[in-house]
Amino acid sequence: MTTVTLPPGPSKPRAVQGVYALAVAHRGMRRMRDRYGDSFTVNVPTYGRAVIISDPAEVRQVFMTSPNFADKPDRNLGRVLGPGSLFALVGEEHRRQRRLLVPPFHGRRLAVYEKIVEEETVRELASWPQGPAFATLPSMTRITLNIILRAVFGSAGAEFADLRELLPRMIKLGSRLAVLPVPKVDLGRWSPWGRFWAMRREYDAIVGRLVAKGRRDVNLDARDDILALMLQSRYDDGSEMSGSEIADQLLTLLAAGHETTATTLAWAVERLRRHPAVLSELLDEVDAGGDALREAAIFEVQRTRPVIDFVGRQVQADHFQVGRWTVPKGYAVLVSITLMHDNESMFPNAQRFDPHRFLGTRPDLYQWIPYGGGSRRCLGAAFANLEMNVVLRTMLRDLALVPTDEPGERWHSRGVANAPAQGGRAVVRRRSIAPLPSTTAGDTGARS
């Protein structure tokens, strides 16, 4: 028999460890690393018994392993996105769906979306007040929601308006429920799950109407939206995607391509205002038509302020050998994104916000992992980076962010994503107007 070998870890009851993880999420990870090393075993309500790793070689091994040995964790976003979501699928069915969904997010297709991103950004920036401090996260959320709706559905008339009203409520509630047990009984409006399922039924009805319209559209092959591409796509055996598969995958794109991108953009505002030298360089670059430093700044925001805590796998085989550890079936193996991005051996002066570390080089995708890794790396990573690049380019071109000497904003959990506690507060002016002082009274930040 194979001997199980697990790293050390806390021995407190599961409930106590769960409270600790919620109360001091990022500090807690660092404290446990300092106490136990770069790998430790925990027992928490969401994942149960899990090995948390941050050794680069072991992380690479997890990302490269076959799904036969370790695949998606049992508790993930698939529980709220639907059984046809990429988050829920495993093995060959996951690979089959993923192959079908790759084309809209790569190559020349990305160029189609750039105009949409700029149009939505310009529209939203026109509403930003000049002078007073305000939270940018709500604005970034509206921008990214409208972008992904247009990219997915094109011009959808009344259905577009219905989804724009429904999805923020649905995604907000779903992101909180994703880590909670699914009840066996639907209590209707008396329970959060009941309210979510009611919203899901409303979403399915709207998408069902759009799918039916698309299948009747004689000009479907002239459309650039993702729904049209899905309706025209075929599996290897020639069959088409079912309506339920399309609904689940579209919800996956709408949810995954919306909240996390908006949160990263709010963090970008929060970071840049506290690093005026970098901000000044970015203004010079955007005026000159460049983009290298802006792209590097996005990478560095994602490194220093990752919006997701963990990515990982659940052991499917009798045991799974991960470097020094032999992990038994049923355990989760979780990669701590925070600890990876804090690793001094990979990112010298890791606590320093320094976009220049990525100038002239691309991040190693087994070390810089805001999108996860391996066969389950986020399908829309290139789309999200394009989106953030264009939003920041447009903002820097049209507005001046006023720097602040306030401490950085604390991390705040929104269920799935970790956002700046004050919403990425900004003070802005139109660049054609005389500059405001470098710090503004009333622009209060939270200490971190």
PyMOL commands that set and color helices and strands:
alter all, ss='L'
color gray80, all
select helices_A, chain A and resi 14-23+25-36+56-64+78-81+91-101+103-105+108-125+137-153+158-177+188-190+192-216+220-222+226-232+243-256+259-273+276-288+292-304+337-341+355-358+374-376+381-398
alter helices_A, ss='H'
color red, helices_A
select strands_A, chain A and resi 39-44+48-53+70-71+134-135+310-315+319-322+325-328+332-336+399-401+411-413+418-420+425-426+428-430
alter strands_A, ss='S'
color yellow, strands_A
deselect
rebuild
show_as cartoon
